[in-house]
């Protein structure tokens, strides 16, 4: 199922830095970035236009939910690969690019991206 069918592209998306050395753990003292809802679909559309959507699709999974029960689809791209793509994008928020550089300097090597999952229809 493609990201267009699986997640709500009209809802904010959370980007968080992680260190993956066999298991993932959050980078202490680093703030996540929330992409506003209006920026999500253009960002995903540009990734698709650049043939770079696999940076998210290759690792996207339905693993967790928020405390309020909202189901999430989470992607875990390698930070360096993600950074190489977003620095060339028109729709990547400047603040996200700045934070990715800070996260990388802090030792992060993975980005965790949380999308809200669309309700499943059977």
C-alpha positions in Angstrom: 0.0 0.0 0.0 1.5 3.4 -1.0 2.0 6.2 1.4 -0.9 8.0 -0.4 -3.3 5.3 0.6 -1.9 4.5 4.1 -1.4 7.9 5.8 -3.2 11.2 6.3 -1.3 13.7 4.3 -3.4 16.5 5.7 -2.1 16.0 9.3 1.2 17.2 10.9 4.1 14.9 10.7 6.7 14.4 13.4 10.5 14.1 12.6 12.8 12.9 15.5 16.5 12.2 15.7 17.6 8.7 16.7 20.8 6.8 17.1 20.6 3.3 15.7 23.4 1.0 16.9 21.5 -2.3 16.8 18.5 -0.7 18.4 17.1 2.8 18.2 17.1 5.3 20.9 16.2 9.0 20.9 18.9 11.6 21.0 18.8 13.2 24.4 18.3 17.0 24.5 17.3 17.3 20.8 13.9 18.7 19.9 11.8 16.9 17.3 10.4 18.9 14.3 6.7 18.9 13.5 5.9 19.6 9.8 2.7 21.5 9.6 -0.2 19.8 7.9 -0.2 22.2 4.9 3.5 21.2 4.1 3.1 17.4 4.2 1.5 16.6 0.9 3.7 19.0 -1.1 6.7 17.4 0.6 5.6 13.9 -0.3 4.6 14.9 -3.8 8.1 16.4 -4.4 9.8 13.2 -3.1 7.7 11.3 -5.6 8.5 13.7 -8.4 12.2 13.3 -7.6 11.8 9.5 -7.6 13.0 9.6 -3.9 9.8 8.4 -2.2 11.6 5.1 -1.3 13.5 7.0 1.4 10.3 6.8 3.3 8.5 3.8 1.7 11.4 1.3 2.3 11.1 1.5 6.1 7.5 2.6 6.7 5.7 0.4 9.1 2.6 0.4 11.3 4.2 -0.2 14.7 3.0 2.3 17.3 0.2 4.5 18.4 -0.1 7.7 20.4 -1.4 7.8 24.0 -4.8 8.9 22.6 -5.0 5.8 20.4 -4.1 7.4 17.1 -2.4 4.8 14.9 0.9 5.8 13.3 2.9 4.8 10.3 6.6 5.3 11.1 9.5 5.5 8.7 13.2 5.1 9.8 15.4 6.5 7.0 19.2 6.8 7.4 19.9 10.4 8.4 22.7 11.0 5.9 20.5 9.6 3.0 17.5 11.7 4.1 19.7 14.8 4.4 21.2 14.4 0.9 17.7 14.4 -0.5 16.0 17.2 1.5 18.8 19.7 1.0 17.9 19.6 -2.8 14.1 20.0 -2.2 12.0 23.1 -2.7 9.4 22.0 -0.2 11.7 20.9 2.7 11.2 23.4 5.5 14.5 25.3 6.2 14.0 24.6 9.9 14.0 20.8 9.2 17.2 21.1 7.2 18.8 23.1 10.1 17.7 20.6 12.7 18.9 17.6 10.6 22.4 19.2 10.6 22.2 19.7 14.3 21.0 16.2 14.9 23.7 14.7 12.8 26.3 16.7 14.7 24.8 15.3 17.9 25.4 11.7 16.7 22.0 10.9 15.3 22.2 8.5 12.3 18.5 7.8 11.8 15.3 9.9 11.4 12.1 8.6 12.8 9.1 10.0 10.9 5.6 9.6 12.3 2.6 9.9 10.0 -1.0 9.5 11.2 -2.4 6.3 9.7 -5.6 6.4 7.7 -8.4 4.2 9.0 -8.3 0.8 7.3 -11.3 -0.3 5.3 -11.9 -4.0 4.8 
